[in-house]
Amino acid sequence: MFVLEREKPEDWWEVEALFDTCFAPGRTALSSYRLRDGVPPVQTLSRVARDESGNVGGAIRYWPVQVSGHPVLLLGPVAVHPTAQGEGLAASMIRDSLAEAAEHWDRVMLVGDYPYYKRFGFEVLDGVEMPPPTNPDRTLGLALHPGAWDGVKGEVGKA
């Protein structure tokens, strides 16, 4: 059983250790990290899942970016400790945070696997360009409000 709570500044290193455990070495060299460099995550949407012993079993972060002047949330990373994978924790963190994001944001994007993220409503974004090298088929978006991605095209940059 996990308790989902907002990430606090003192959680930073535990969350980073989880990301190191779950992702390949060199994860910070990915293009999405260039958009995060020097920018704090959106604190109200970033979550930590702790088990009954207080250990971090999952985490999700969001970052402010922009596409041609339009504010966009960049989802990621999202990770679940290998011992807790397959229990629906990632899906719970994604759904919970997206519901809250819809209160203040219009659109969300991420770089990820379409077959996984389509169940949350994400679609491949046509005309939205992440910094290279990013496979355009992995650039996904979700309109939190109808039409939020209509006409939003161009390069993704820091907010």
N, CA and C of each residue as an Amber inpcrd file, in Angstrom:
protein
   477
   0.8430000  -1.1770000   0.0000000   0.0000000   0.0000000   0.0000000
   0.8900000   1.2430000   0.0000000   0.6010000   2.1460000  -0.9160000
   1.3760000   3.3820000  -1.0310000   0.4900000   4.5790000  -0.7440000
   1.1020000   5.5840000  -0.1700000   0.4330000   6.8550000   0.0620000
   1.0550000   7.8610000  -0.8970000   0.2050000   8.5130000  -1.6620000
   0.6470000   9.4900000  -2.6440000   0.5720000  10.8810000  -2.0280000
   1.6970000  11.6030000  -2.0730000   1.7350000  12.9550000  -1.5110000
   2.5520000  13.8600000  -2.4190000   2.3740000  15.1490000  -2.2410000
   3.1740000  16.0920000  -3.0190000   4.6400000  15.9590000  -2.6460000
   5.4870000  16.0510000  -3.6660000   6.9280000  16.0120000  -3.4090000
   7.3360000  17.2830000  -2.6740000   8.1410000  17.0970000  -1.6580000
   8.6740000  18.2280000  -0.8900000  10.1460000  18.4040000  -1.2530000
  10.6850000  19.5970000  -1.0430000  12.1040000  19.8180000  -1.3760000
  13.0420000  18.7860000  -0.7350000  12.7180000  18.3440000   0.4720000
  13.5900000  17.3790000   1.1480000  13.4980000  15.9720000   0.5420000
  12.5410000  15.7440000  -0.3620000  12.4160000  14.4530000  -1.0450000
  13.3460000  14.3410000  -2.2620000  13.9420000  15.4590000  -2.6750000
  14.6700000  15.5400000  -3.9540000  15.6510000  14.3930000  -4.1590000
  16.5240000  14.1460000  -3.2000000  17.5890000  13.1520000  -3.4080000
  17.0470000  11.7330000  -3.4040000  16.0200000  11.4580000  -2.6050000
  15.4130000  10.1280000  -2.6490000  14.7600000   9.8800000  -4.0120000
  14.1090000  10.8940000  -4.5490000  13.4780000  10.7710000  -5.8530000
  14.5390000  10.6020000  -6.9380000  15.6090000  11.3810000  -6.8630000
  16.6890000  11.2310000  -7.8390000  17.2990000   9.8300000  -7.7780000
  17.4370000   9.2740000  -6.5800000  17.9660000   7.9100000  -6.4300000
  17.0150000   6.8990000  -7.0820000  15.7100000   7.1130000  -6.9370000
  14.7410000   6.2330000  -7.5910000  14.8900000   6.3210000  -9.1070000
  15.0020000   7.5400000  -9.6420000  15.1690000   7.7010000 -11.0840000
  16.4590000   7.0200000 -11.5550000  17.5200000   7.1270000 -10.7710000
  18.7680000   6.4490000 -11.1290000  18.5840000   4.9360000 -11.1630000
  17.7880000   4.4040000 -10.2490000  17.5240000   2.9700000 -10.1950000
  16.7030000   2.5090000 -11.4010000  15.7470000   3.3300000 -11.8130000
  14.7870000   2.9200000 -12.8390000  15.2060000   3.2100000 -14.2730000
  16.1210000   4.1460000 -14.4500000  16.4850000   4.5330000 -15.8070000
  17.9560000   4.2750000 -16.0820000  18.2630000   4.1720000 -17.3520000
  19.6300000   3.8690000 -17.7760000  20.5840000   4.9970000 -17.3990000
  21.8600000   4.6380000 -17.2130000  22.8560000   5.6920000 -16.9940000
  22.8180000   6.6730000 -18.1670000  23.0570000   7.9060000 -17.8700000
  23.0350000   8.9240000 -18.9090000  21.6610000   9.5150000 -19.1510000
  20.6990000   9.2130000 -18.2700000  19.3430000   9.7320000 -18.4610000
  19.3180000  11.2470000 -18.5390000  20.2250000  11.9010000 -17.8390000
  20.2180000  13.3610000 -17.8310000  20.7620000  13.9600000 -19.1310000
  21.2600000  13.1110000 -20.0240000  21.7240000  13.5970000 -21.3280000
  20.5820000  13.6690000 -22.3410000  19.4150000  13.1580000 -21.9870000
  18.2740000  13.1820000 -22.8980000  17.8190000  14.6160000 -23.1490000
  17.2200000  14.8290000 -24.3070000  16.8110000  16.1850000 -24.6930000
  15.8250000  16.8020000 -23.7100000  14.9590000  16.0020000 -23.1100000
  13.9870000  16.5570000 -22.1710000  14.6700000  17.1660000 -20.9500000
  15.8470000  16.6500000 -20.5960000  16.5600000  17.2070000 -19.4410000
  17.1160000  18.5980000 -19.7370000  17.3690000  18.9020000 -20.9920000
  17.8120000  20.2630000 -21.3320000  16.7170000  21.2770000 -21.0430000
  15.4740000  20.8530000 -21.1680000  14.3460000  21.7420000 -20.8710000
  14.1320000  21.8960000 -19.3710000  14.6220000  20.9440000 -18.6010000
  14.4550000  20.9620000 -17.1430000  15.6280000  21.6260000 -16.4300000
  16.7600000  21.7030000 -17.0910000  17.9800000  22.2110000 -16.4720000
  17.7830000  23.6310000 -15.9480000  17.9920000  23.7920000 -14.6430000
  17.8950000  25.1060000 -14.0200000  16.4760000  25.5760000 -13.7760000
  15.5000000  24.7090000 -14.0330000  14.0910000  25.0670000 -13.8570000
  13.5110000  24.1640000 -12.7730000  12.8770000  24.7310000 -11.7630000
  12.2780000  23.8650000 -10.7320000  11.0360000  23.1590000 -11.2750000
  10.7700000  21.9350000 -10.7960000   9.5460000  21.2530000 -11.2130000
   8.3170000  21.9820000 -10.6640000   7.1750000  21.6960000 -11.2550000
   5.9190000  22.2560000 -10.7770000   5.5790000  21.5190000  -9.4820000
   5.8080000  22.1810000  -8.3780000   5.7080000  21.5700000  -7.0550000
   4.3180000  21.0300000  -6.7520000   3.2790000  21.7270000  -7.1940000
   1.9160000  21.3070000  -6.8650000   1.5010000  20.0270000  -7.5740000
   2.2250000  19.6290000  -8.6260000   1.8540000  18.4350000  -9.3840000
   2.8220000  17.2810000  -9.2140000   4.0290000  17.5440000  -8.7460000
   5.0240000  16.4890000  -8.5730000   4.6520000  15.6680000  -7.3430000
   4.6900000  14.3510000  -7.4980000   4.2160000  13.4380000  -6.4640000
   5.2790000  12.4200000  -6.0730000   5.1700000  11.9450000  -4.8300000
   5.9990000  10.8660000  -4.3090000   5.0420000   9.8390000  -3.7030000
   5.2870000   8.5740000  -3.9860000   4.5120000   7.4920000  -3.3910000
   5.4050000   6.7930000  -2.3680000   4.9450000   6.7610000  -1.1290000
   5.7130000   6.1200000  -0.0550000   4.9490000   4.9110000   0.4620000
   5.7220000   3.8650000   0.7900000   5.0910000   2.6840000   1.3740000
   4.8990000   2.8880000   2.8790000   4.3610000   1.8800000   3.5370000
   4.0550000   2.0060000   4.9640000   5.2920000   2.2110000   5.8240000
   6.4780000   1.8830000   5.2910000   7.7370000   2.1140000   6.0190000
   8.3380000   3.4820000   5.7140000   7.7020000   4.2250000   4.8120000
   8.2020000   5.5430000   4.4560000   9.1720000   5.5510000   3.2920000
   9.3780000   4.3990000   2.6520000  10.2950000   4.3200000   1.5190000
   9.6300000   4.8250000   0.2400000  10.3950000   5.5130000  -0.6000000
   9.8800000   6.0010000  -1.8690000   9.7590000   4.8230000  -2.8320000
   8.5420000   4.5840000  -3.2900000   8.3030000   3.5110000  -4.2450000
   7.9530000   4.0220000  -5.6240000   7.6420000   5.3150000  -5.7150000
   7.2950000   5.8970000  -7.0050000   7.3890000   7.4130000  -6.9460000
   7.5440000   8.0090000  -8.1120000   7.6150000   9.4680000  -8.1900000
   7.2470000   9.9240000  -9.5980000   6.6890000  11.1090000  -9.6550000
   6.3490000  11.7300000 -10.9290000   6.6270000  13.2220000 -10.7970000
   7.1570000  13.7920000 -11.8570000   7.4190000  15.2410000 -11.8680000
   6.8550000  15.8690000 -13.1380000   6.5580000  17.1570000 -13.0350000
   6.1040000  17.9780000 -14.1490000   6.9620000  19.2280000 -14.2040000
   7.1350000  19.7490000 -15.4110000   7.9740000  20.9370000 -15.6240000
   7.2540000  21.9060000 -16.5520000   7.4100000  23.1970000 -16.3200000
   6.8190000  24.1610000 -17.2450000   7.7070000  24.3170000 -18.4800000
   7.1010000  24.2350000 -19.6470000   7.7870000  24.5040000 -20.9090000
   6.8450000  25.3570000 -21.7470000   7.2630000  25.6520000 -22.9620000
   6.3850000  26.3900000 -23.8690000   6.5910000  25.8890000 -25.2890000
   5.5350000  26.0190000 -26.0740000   5.5880000  25.7120000 -27.5060000
   5.0660000  26.9600000 -28.2070000   5.9720000  27.6570000 -28.8830000
   5.6040000  28.8880000 -29.5990000   4.8160000  29.8560000 -28.7150000
   5.2790000  30.0210000 -27.4910000   4.6660000  30.9650000 -26.5730000
   3.4860000  30.4290000 -25.7840000   3.0480000  29.2210000 -26.0710000
   1.9300000  28.6120000 -25.3420000   2.4690000  27.8200000 -24.1500000
   1.9590000  28.0610000 -22.9470000   2.4180000  27.2870000 -21.7860000
   1.9810000  25.8250000 -21.8970000   2.9140000  24.9490000 -21.5560000
   2.6820000  23.5060000 -21.6290000   3.3350000  22.8610000 -20.4130000
   2.7070000  21.8200000 -19.9000000   3.3230000  20.9990000 -18.8550000
   4.0950000  19.8690000 -19.5270000   5.3150000  19.6490000 -19.0840000
   6.1070000  18.5090000 -19.5370000   6.0750000  17.4660000 -18.4350000
   5.4290000  16.3360000 -18.6950000   5.3320000  15.2580000 -17.7240000
   6.5920000  14.4060000 -17.8130000   7.1730000  14.1260000 -16.6740000
   8.2890000  13.1880000 -16.6300000   9.4590000  13.7460000 -15.8430000
  10.2310000  12.8760000 -15.3230000  10.0540000  11.4390000 -15.4040000
   8.9720000  10.9380000 -14.4450000   8.4900000   9.7420000 -14.7710000
   7.6240000   8.9910000 -13.8730000   8.2910000   7.6360000 -13.6890000
   8.4190000   7.2080000 -12.4420000   9.1270000   5.9580000 -12.1660000
   8.5170000   5.2410000 -10.9750000   8.6020000   3.9250000 -11.0290000
   8.1750000   3.0660000  -9.9270000   9.3250000   2.1090000  -9.6430000
   9.6440000   1.9570000  -8.3700000  10.7260000   1.0540000  -7.9800000
  10.4370000  -0.3430000  -8.5420000  11.4660000  -1.0400000  -8.9980000
  11.2580000  -2.3760000  -9.5880000  10.4610000  -3.3330000  -8.7030000
  10.5660000  -3.2140000  -7.3970000   9.8330000  -4.1240000  -6.5020000
   8.3440000  -3.8120000  -6.4300000   7.9290000  -2.6590000  -6.9680000
   6.5170000  -2.2690000  -6.9120000   5.8980000  -2.1480000  -8.2980000
   6.6330000  -2.4940000  -9.3360000   6.0980000  -2.3770000 -10.6870000
   5.0050000  -3.4060000 -10.9330000   4.0910000  -3.0620000 -11.8120000
   3.0100000  -3.9610000 -12.1690000   1.8180000  -3.9070000 -11.2310000
   1.8210000  -2.9730000 -10.2980000   0.7260000  -2.8590000  -9.3270000
  -0.1860000  -1.6640000  -9.6050000   0.0540000  -0.9550000 -10.7050000
  -0.7850000   0.1810000 -11.0590000  -0.3890000   1.4960000 -10.4090000
   0.7720000   1.5300000  -9.7730000   1.1930000   2.7450000  -9.0830000
   1.4600000   3.8860000 -10.0600000   2.1490000   3.6130000 -11.1500000
   2.4250000   4.6730000 -12.1330000   1.1270000   5.2380000 -12.6830000
   0.2000000   4.3670000 -13.0410000  -1.0930000   4.8220000 -13.5710000
  -1.8260000   5.6860000 -12.5530000  -1.7780000   5.2980000 -11.3010000
  -2.4260000   6.0770000 -10.2440000  -1.7880000   7.4580000 -10.1250000
  -0.4540000   7.5140000 -10.1480000   0.2290000   8.8110000 -10.0510000
  -0.1040000   9.6910000 -11.2530000  -0.1420000   9.0910000 -12.4380000
  -0.4360000   9.8570000 -13.6540000  -1.8620000  10.3940000 -13.6050000
  -2.8270000   9.5340000 -13.3160000  -4.2290000   9.9740000 -13.2900000
  -4.4760000  11.0510000 -12.2300000  -3.9240000  10.8450000 -11.0360000
  -4.1070000  11.8010000  -9.9450000  -3.5390000  13.1680000 -10.3160000
  -2.3390000  13.1720000 -10.8300000  -1.6950000  14.4520000 -11.1340000
  -2.3140000  15.1270000 -12.3600000  -2.7510000  14.3490000 -13.3540000
  -3.4060000  14.9570000 -14.5200000  -4.7340000  15.5980000 -14.1280000
  -5.4590000  14.9750000 -13.2330000  -6.7240000  15.5620000 -12.7790000
  -6.4830000  16.9050000 -12.1080000  -5.4500000  16.9830000 -11.2990000
  -5.1300000  18.2610000 -10.6580000  -4.5760000  19.2690000 -11.6580000
  -3.7840000  18.7900000 -12.6160000  -3.2140000  19.6910000 -13.6270000
  -4.3080000  20.4050000 -14.4110000  -5.4160000  19.7190000 -14.6620000
  -6.5090000  20.2990000 -15.4470000  -7.1320000  21.5170000 -14.7820000
  -6.8850000  21.6990000 -13.4940000  -7.4280000  22.8590000 -12.7960000
  -6.7090000  24.1630000 -13.1740000  -5.4480000  24.0470000 -13.6320000
  -4.6650000  25.2600000 -13.8920000  -3.9350000  25.2670000 -15.2370000
  -3.9520000  24.1630000 -15.9450000  -3.2220000  24.0460000 -17.2010000
  -4.1620000  23.5650000 -18.2960000  -3.7760000  23.8570000 -19.5480000
  -4.5930000  23.4380000 -20.6910000  -4.0590000  22.2010000 -21.3930000
  -2.7350000  22.0230000 -21.3680000  -2.1340000  20.9530000 -22.1640000
  -0.9130000  20.3730000 -21.4740000  -0.6710000  19.0830000 -21.7680000
   0.4610000  18.3490000 -21.2100000   1.1420000  17.6180000 -22.3560000
   2.4620000  17.5070000 -22.2580000   3.1910000  16.6990000 -23.2290000
   4.2260000  15.8470000 -22.5070000   4.7400000  14.8560000 -23.2280000
   5.7980000  14.0070000 -22.6930000   6.5140000  13.3400000 -23.8550000
   7.6330000  12.7330000 -23.5390000   8.3360000  11.8830000 -24.4930000
   8.2220000  10.4720000 -23.9340000   7.5250000   9.5950000 -24.6590000
   7.3030000   8.2550000 -24.1400000   6.7140000   7.3220000 -25.1710000
   6.3350000   6.1510000 -24.7010000   5.7950000   5.0940000 -25.5480000
   4.2910000   5.2770000 -25.7270000   3.9000000   5.5370000 -26.9610000
   2.4850000   5.7420000 -27.2550000   1.6020000   4.5790000 -26.7860000
   1.9900000   3.3150000 -27.0190000   1.1140000   2.2240000 -26.5730000
   0.8040000   2.2700000 -25.0670000   1.7200000   2.7700000 -24.2590000
   1.4790000   2.8800000 -22.8190000   0.6180000   4.1000000 -22.5000000
   0.9690000   5.2490000 -23.0350000   0.3220000   6.5090000 -22.6380000
  -1.0170000   6.7910000 -23.3250000  -1.3520000   6.0470000 -24.3760000
  -2.6300000   6.3120000 -25.0450000  -3.8130000   6.0310000 -24.1180000
  -3.6640000   5.1400000 -23.1390000  -4.7740000   4.8480000 -22.2240000
  -5.1350000   6.0390000 -21.3400000  -4.2220000   7.0140000 -21.2380000
  -4.4970000   8.2370000 -20.4840000  -5.0040000   9.3510000 -21.3960000
  -5.0950000   9.0560000 -22.6990000  -5.5880000  10.0320000 -23.6650000
  -4.5090000  10.7320000 -24.4740000  -3.2480000  10.3720000 -24.2930000
  -2.1720000  11.0060000 -25.0400000  -2.1810000  10.5560000 -26.4970000
  -1.8270000  11.4910000 -27.3720000  -1.7130000  11.2420000 -28.8130000
  -0.3710000  11.7730000 -29.3010000   0.0920000  11.2440000 -30.4180000
   1.3220000  11.7590000 -31.0240000   1.0560000  13.1980000 -31.4600000
   1.9760000  14.1050000 -31.1200000   1.8310000  15.5140000 -31.4690000
   2.4590000  15.7690000 -32.8370000   1.6620000  16.2300000 -33.7490000
   2.1470000  16.5650000 -35.0820000   2.5740000  18.0260000 -35.0990000
   3.8130000  18.2850000 -35.4730000   4.2780000  19.6550000 -35.5860000
   4.8570000  20.2480000 -34.3230000   4.9590000  19.4580000 -33.2610000
   5.5980000  19.9050000 -32.0200000   6.9530000  19.2240000 -31.9620000
   8.0160000  20.0260000 -31.8850000   9.3750000  19.5050000 -32.0170000
  10.1610000  19.6350000 -30.7110000  10.4790000  18.4830000 -30.1370000
  11.3750000  18.4420000 -28.9800000  12.7960000  18.6800000 -29.4780000
  13.6770000  19.1640000 -28.5870000  15.0770000  19.3000000 -28.9930000
  15.6200000  17.9450000 -29.4460000  16.5010000  17.9550000 -30.4520000
  17.0590000  16.6850000 -30.9260000  18.0280000  16.1030000 -29.9030000
  18.2640000  14.8210000 -29.9330000  17.6260000  13.8510000 -30.8290000
  16.4180000  13.2230000 -30.1460000  15.2350000  13.5720000 -30.5900000
  14.0080000  12.9780000 -30.0570000  13.2160000  12.4120000 -31.2240000
  12.8090000  11.1670000 -31.1020000  11.9690000  10.5420000 -32.1070000
  10.6050000  11.2210000 -32.0710000  10.1670000  11.8350000 -33.1740000
   8.8780000  12.5350000 -33.1720000   7.6910000  11.6310000 -32.8360000
   7.8150000  10.3310000 -33.0800000   6.7290000   9.4030000 -32.7470000
   6.5660000   9.2170000 -31.2430000   7.5500000   9.6960000 -30.4640000
   7.4940000   9.5780000 -29.0070000   7.1010000  10.9040000 -28.3410000
   6.8560000  11.9330000 -29.1420000   6.4230000  13.2290000 -28.6140000
   4.9020000  13.2070000 -28.5510000   4.3810000  13.0930000 -27.3330000
   2.9540000  12.8710000 -27.1150000   2.3330000  14.0410000 -26.3610000
   1.0630000  14.2740000 -26.6170000   0.3670000  15.3510000 -25.9340000
  -1.0370000  14.9710000 -25.5230000  -1.5230000  15.6690000 -24.5250000
  -2.8790000  15.4850000 -24.0180000  -3.4990000  16.8610000 -23.8210000
  -4.6680000  17.0650000 -24.4060000  -5.4300000  18.2970000 -24.1690000
  -6.2290000  18.1030000 -22.8880000  -5.9470000  18.9190000 -21.8870000
  -6.6860000  18.8380000 -20.6320000  -8.0530000  19.4980000 -20.7470000
  -8.2090000  20.3090000 -21.7990000  -9.4780000  20.9620000 -22.1260000
  -9.6540000  20.8490000 -23.6300000 -10.8710000  20.6810000 -24.1220000
 -11.0940000  20.4870000 -25.5550000 -10.4160000  21.5670000 -26.4000000
  -9.6860000  21.1090000 -27.4190000  -9.0500000  22.0180000 -28.3610000
  -7.7730000  22.6670000 -27.8800000  -7.2730000  22.2830000 -26.7310000
  -6.1040000  22.9520000 -26.1460000  -4.8540000  22.8560000 -27.0090000
  -4.7270000  21.8160000 -27.8210000  -3.5590000  21.6730000 -28.6960000
  -3.8300000  22.2320000 -30.1130000  -5.0480000  22.6540000 -30.4000000
  -5.3700000  23.1620000 -31.7250000  -4.4740000  24.3480000 -32.0760000
  -3.7650000  24.2320000 -33.1800000  -2.9100000  25.3170000 -33.6530000
  -1.6110000  25.4970000 -32.9060000  -1.3390000  24.6750000 -31.9080000
  -0.0960000  24.7860000 -31.1430000   0.9500000  23.9160000 -31.8220000
   1.9010000  24.5730000 -32.4560000   2.9440000  23.8780000 -33.2120000
   4.2500000  24.6440000 -33.0220000   5.3680000  23.9550000 -33.2460000
   6.6680000  24.6040000 -33.1650000   7.5930000  23.8870000 -32.2220000
   8.6860000  24.5550000 -31.9290000   9.7210000  23.9750000 -31.0680000
   9.3450000  24.1250000 -29.5910000   9.6710000  23.0870000 -28.8290000
   9.4800000  23.1240000 -27.3910000  10.6860000  23.8240000 -26.7740000
  10.4320000  24.7710000 -25.8830000  11.5010000  25.4980000 -25.2280000
  11.1920000  25.7110000 -23.7560000  12.1630000  26.2330000 -23.0630000
  11.9460000  26.5350000 -21.6430000  10.8940000  27.6190000 -21.5040000
  10.1370000  27.5130000 -20.4260000   9.0700000  28.4950000 -20.1720000
   9.6740000  29.8240000 -19.7680000
